[in-house]
């Protein structure tokens, strides 16, 4: 294990990514906290993630990343860059971890942020500021395991594979009062249009679940309200459209008390995994081995093995075979199987480490 000296080292983690990416990093963040319980650990991330930092015991502080021309996650605010770098350097990190990818762009960035030690990932032969603290960039495996390869490299003891998504009792109570259930959640949105299964097929799944006595709740962000309304309009049974009406945390509480989540491969699938809510995930274009929940009994991921996946196209240029080829019957069968066979849920993730 690297010796950082002092009773309370200052550690920074650069991972300026979206919800699912951040939840998959929580096992690595727990590992850092266990290794240095008195450390001040700062996340350098996208602005939305400040709310996550407020919840996770593995993190103490947050610095918003203003974007960079070479990184796609947010538009670069070049005017904010000098003050951002000055703030990072003022923290005088004892250790700064690059957990934002293979390092071609990000390792030189991180090396300029004034830390005493830098660690991260690098591709074979690529430059790295401290070679002994950089792990080879994993080209295979689940994202959780990929990130833990870095803490393994630092000699830190793993703290389980489960995901952290802390909810508060007032959020649970508010959701229980408004939607007492039994209910299920349909989440037809995704960041990229190419990752969205057809609304009429989500509607058919909604009707199937309504026929089993469930109240169907259609969730999403405010920007996904149109597709949520399209699903509701295509259903024969009643449903409630909640797109844009929940916070991230009340959405989590809603998923936690639902019998099932049916969604595209997007951030809510990782919320369901963290909260042990059974799910059926339609994966269009994503790398299934990297992003599918590890508990394959509680969560079913359905996908078509088309030659062009994984892909990052916003709109499919070749007919969207990963979507059209995934038949409604397969998803319907998986929904019924998961409802009938999913293991009993436990509320505290710590008691379910082995399962996840």
Secondary structure, 3 states (H helix, E strand, C coil): CCCCCCCCCEEEEECCCCHHHHHHCHHHHHHHHHHCCCCEEEEEECHHHHHHHCCCCCCCEEEECCCCCCCCCCCCCHHHHHHHHHHHHHHCCCEEEECCCCCCCHHHHHHCCCCCEEEEEECCCCCCCCHHHEEECCCCCCHHHHHHHHHHHCCCCCCCCCCCCCCCHHHHHHHHHHCCCCEEEEECCCCCHHHCCCHHHHHHHHHHHHHCCCEEEECCCHHHHHHHHHHHHHCCCCCEECCCCCCHHHHHHHHHCCCCEEEECCHHHHHHHHHCCCEEEECCCCCHHHHCCCCCCCEEEECCCCCCCCCCCCCCCCCCHHHHCCCHHHHHHHHHHHHHHCCCCCCCHHHHCCCC
